[in-house]
């Protein structure tokens, strides 16, 4: 491989590297709401009407589907609120998080909006529990390791 091509590849690796933290004890301690029903749609205009105008919890996922592998995904962000409003905001690439905006631009065509609806006002609590368990790279919730440990049952260790 030529020096130039090696440098180009190295630059691409730097541009597309993301910090992912995987803590199985947090996954195990997550207690999902009963009868949780996830739906997932590609972040594109034709999908808008498939997203309800109700409150819920959602994730933004990068799904490359390499070799048609349907479970190949990276959860980049967890959020909550009016699902259609949030979907529209991300479709227009207008998140309040600048780093997340870069993700939406870099991986356009590979972003999926996965969600479940919440019929009561507990969607924020459900969001916090989910992002604490997953610890996605683009949530700016100020979660420190100490804060995570405070939220995690001691039996998780």
HELIX and SHEET records of a PDB file:
HELIX    1   1 UNK A    3  UNK A   15  1                                  13    
HELIX    2   2 UNK A   24  UNK A   29  1                                   6    
HELIX    3   3 UNK A   45  UNK A   50  5                                   6    
HELIX    4   4 UNK A   66  UNK A   68  5                                   3    
HELIX    5   5 UNK A   83  UNK A   91  1                                   9    
HELIX    6   6 UNK A   98  UNK A  106  1                                   9    
HELIX    7   7 UNK A  123  UNK A  134  1                                  12    
HELIX    8   8 UNK A  145  UNK A  151  1                                   7    
HELIX    9   9 UNK A  154  UNK A  156  5                                   3    
SHEET    1   A 4 UNK A  39  UNK A  42  0                                        
SHEET    2   A 4 UNK A 111  UNK A 117 -1                                        
SHEET    3   A 4 UNK A  55  UNK A  62 -1                                        
SHEET    4   A 4 UNK A  74  UNK A  82 -1                                        
END                                                                             
